[in-house]
């Protein structure tokens, strides 16, 4: 099984952005020497929720500092970009890292980001589909043209040409059922941000696979993004998770504003409206504590042995063979995030990568559906 590192770079009050960035770049520099298999960069804008506005640029930095690990995006939000520029950036990164890259895409759910880019949120799904097809064409074909509702491109070509086939390594982060159908039909693989009970995630994965197979695609096991709190004692791991994942809740609603229910009236985002009730509860201390306890329970939290067992259970439930972990979240002090990451790398990583317990991917199982909740990357 492969284990990767995710960099979620939250702005911190009272600290310069550059100082926060240096801490996270230092964690990124540890990924390869500590034995991790991949390094992933997010994309967010404007609020400091995650200061990673250009994931391919950030990964280009690490392409020059690493030799082995895969470099991935989680995710590039296609409706915010000119798709030809996205294809060019992917092709260049592919050359710079020697074909070690893979790419996750999404359509985004933060109205503040759509407003900042002057893109009508109601156009998100249509723009995503056209942009995804253009990026695939640009990377696959020596030259191409496209005539769509949003993009009309005369015959053109991108240079440099990619050295591998990155368009065969595309993943999609899909939360709503409508998005899952779009992504599956495009032939994308599935990227899951762990945001609900594992049986619920297994149902989503099974539904995605069924849609993909119905149109002639056979998706490989999903990539899963999660948070990790690994400590010598279970109590210490849980205390850290409650404190810093609890603070992550604050940053989520400050960025997405799910609690006001505004997405219920946005075309293509109707299914997000039901999350308003969950997020509104966060304004009450008791509701916030309960929601944080739930969120901690669905991440990887505990002693090294606990983490090994939980990863095995998650693999059995979802069929994943590539787990991406965030070790420093919610404004956690850099030293604590590094200790978290180092203990996991020393005691958990070798087992997950080599033990027969983590051999061939199991079949995906399904379970009962739980309460809807949403905690994006």
ABEGO torsion letter per residue (X at the ends): XBBBBBBBBBBBBGBBAAAAAAAAAAAAAAAAAAGBABBBBBBBBGAGABBBABAAAAAAAAAAABAABBBBBOBBBAAABBAAAAAAAAAAAAAAAGGABBBBBBAEABAAAAAAAGBBAAAAAAAAAAAAAAAAAAAABABBBBBBAABBBBBBBBOBBBABBAAAABBBBBABAAAAAAAAAAGBBBBBBBABBAAAAAAAAAAAAAAAAAAGBBBBBBBBBBBBBBBABAAAAAAAAAAAAAAAAAAAAAAAGAAAGAAAABBGAAAAAAAAAAAAAAABAAAAAAAAAAAAAABBBEBAAAAAAAAAAAAAAAGBABBBBBABBGGBBAAAAAAAAAAAAAAAAAAAAABAAABBBBBBBBBBBBBBBBBBX
